[in-house]
Amino acid sequence: EAFNYKEEPDLDAALKRYFPEGIDIYFENVGGKMLDAVLLNMRVHGRIAVCGMISQYNNDKPEATHNLMYIIPKRVRMQGFIVTDFYHLYPKYLEMVIPRIKEGKITYVEDVAEGIESAPTALIGLFIGRNVGKQLVVVSRD
């Protein structure tokens, strides 16, 4: 399941609604209140791959994570994930994903900003959730 964390007034209640038996695997790229709610809803032996915490990047003082204590009784594994560790697998990934994109089995959304002058606004939009999908800036159509 998936939902827009910015549209949910109570993240804990949303997670219980969408994942009534708890969460086995969570890919963390939000942080803050979302991570706190996820920690409450993890299943025993759950796993969290942490690749980012975008809700914290522009804060002068990052929010504290209050529910880390739940990692212990639930025996949750939480590990950093950096894409550069897996660059060697990129050719194999392309072999797998390109046919599926061509078949329409995988679709994606692009949010296109036109012109180099729109780049600063597009970049700021990434951090406040203005874009939908992959943010692109087209410098020139030539």
Contacts in CASP RR format, 6 or more apart in sequence:
PFRMAT RR
TARGET T0000
AUTHOR 0000-0000-0000
METHOD contacts of the structure
MODEL  1
EAFNYKEEPDLDAALKRYFPEGIDIYFENVGGKMLDAVLLNMRVHGRIAV
CGMISQYNNDKPEATHNLMYIIPKRVRMQGFIVTDFYHLYPKYLEMVIPR
IKEGKITYVEDVAEGIESAPTALIGLFIGRNVGKQLVVVSRD
1 18 0 8 1.000
1 19 0 8 1.000
2 18 0 8 1.000
3 14 0 8 1.000
3 18 0 8 1.000
5 11 0 8 1.000
5 14 0 8 1.000
5 30 0 8 1.000
5 33 0 8 1.000
5 34 0 8 1.000
6 129 0 8 1.000
8 14 0 8 1.000
11 33 0 8 1.000
11 34 0 8 1.000
11 36 0 8 1.000
11 37 0 8 1.000
12 37 0 8 1.000
12 40 0 8 1.000
12 41 0 8 1.000
14 37 0 8 1.000
15 22 0 8 1.000
15 23 0 8 1.000
15 37 0 8 1.000
15 38 0 8 1.000
15 40 0 8 1.000
15 41 0 8 1.000
16 22 0 8 1.000
16 41 0 8 1.000
19 41 0 8 1.000
21 43 0 8 1.000
22 41 0 8 1.000
22 42 0 8 1.000
22 43 0 8 1.000
23 38 0 8 1.000
23 41 0 8 1.000
23 42 0 8 1.000
23 43 0 8 1.000
23 46 0 8 1.000
24 43 0 8 1.000
24 46 0 8 1.000
24 47 0 8 1.000
25 46 0 8 1.000
25 47 0 8 1.000
25 48 0 8 1.000
25 49 0 8 1.000
26 38 0 8 1.000
26 42 0 8 1.000
26 46 0 8 1.000
26 47 0 8 1.000
26 48 0 8 1.000
26 49 0 8 1.000
27 48 0 8 1.000
27 49 0 8 1.000
27 51 0 8 1.000
27 81 0 8 1.000
28 35 0 8 1.000
28 38 0 8 1.000
28 48 0 8 1.000
28 49 0 8 1.000
28 50 0 8 1.000
28 51 0 8 1.000
28 52 0 8 1.000
28 53 0 8 1.000
28 78 0 8 1.000
29 50 0 8 1.000
29 51 0 8 1.000
29 52 0 8 1.000
29 53 0 8 1.000
29 54 0 8 1.000
30 52 0 8 1.000
30 53 0 8 1.000
30 54 0 8 1.000
30 55 0 8 1.000
31 52 0 8 1.000
31 53 0 8 1.000
31 54 0 8 1.000
31 55 0 8 1.000
31 56 0 8 1.000
31 65 0 8 1.000
32 53 0 8 1.000
32 55 0 8 1.000
32 56 0 8 1.000
32 62 0 8 1.000
32 63 0 8 1.000
32 65 0 8 1.000
33 55 0 8 1.000
33 63 0 8 1.000
34 55 0 8 1.000
35 53 0 8 1.000
35 65 0 8 1.000
35 67 0 8 1.000
36 65 0 8 1.000
36 66 0 8 1.000
36 67 0 8 1.000
37 67 0 8 1.000
38 48 0 8 1.000
39 65 0 8 1.000
39 67 0 8 1.000
39 68 0 8 1.000
39 70 0 8 1.000
39 71 0 8 1.000
39 76 0 8 1.000
40 67 0 8 1.000
40 70 0 8 1.000
42 48 0 8 1.000
42 70 0 8 1.000
42 74 0 8 1.000
42 76 0 8 1.000
43 74 0 8 1.000
44 74 0 8 1.000
44 75 0 8 1.000
45 74 0 8 1.000
45 75 0 8 1.000
45 76 0 8 1.000
45 77 0 8 1.000
46 74 0 8 1.000
46 75 0 8 1.000
46 76 0 8 1.000
46 77 0 8 1.000
47 76 0 8 1.000
47 77 0 8 1.000
47 78 0 8 1.000
47 79 0 8 1.000
48 76 0 8 1.000
48 77 0 8 1.000
48 78 0 8 1.000
48 79 0 8 1.000
49 79 0 8 1.000
49 80 0 8 1.000
49 81 0 8 1.000
50 78 0 8 1.000
50 79 0 8 1.000
50 80 0 8 1.000
50 81 0 8 1.000
51 80 0 8 1.000
51 81 0 8 1.000
51 82 0 8 1.000
51 83 0 8 1.000
53 62 0 8 1.000
54 126 0 8 1.000
54 127 0 8 1.000
55 63 0 8 1.000
56 62 0 8 1.000
56 63 0 8 1.000
57 127 0 8 1.000
58 127 0 8 1.000
70 76 0 8 1.000
71 78 0 8 1.000
97 106 0 8 1.000
100 106 0 8 1.000
101 107 0 8 1.000
101 108 0 8 1.000
108 133 0 8 1.000
108 134 0 8 1.000
109 132 0 8 1.000
109 133 0 8 1.000
109 134 0 8 1.000
110 133 0 8 1.000
110 134 0 8 1.000
110 136 0 8 1.000
111 122 0 8 1.000
111 131 0 8 1.000
111 132 0 8 1.000
111 133 0 8 1.000
111 134 0 8 1.000
111 135 0 8 1.000
111 136 0 8 1.000
112 136 0 8 1.000
112 137 0 8 1.000
112 138 0 8 1.000
113 119 0 8 1.000
113 121 0 8 1.000
113 122 0 8 1.000
113 135 0 8 1.000
113 136 0 8 1.000
113 137 0 8 1.000
113 138 0 8 1.000
114 137 0 8 1.000
114 138 0 8 1.000
115 137 0 8 1.000
115 138 0 8 1.000
115 139 0 8 1.000
115 140 0 8 1.000
116 137 0 8 1.000
116 139 0 8 1.000
118 137 0 8 1.000
119 137 0 8 1.000
122 131 0 8 1.000
122 135 0 8 1.000
122 137 0 8 1.000
123 135 0 8 1.000
124 130 0 8 1.000
125 131 0 8 1.000
125 135 0 8 1.000
126 135 0 8 1.000
END
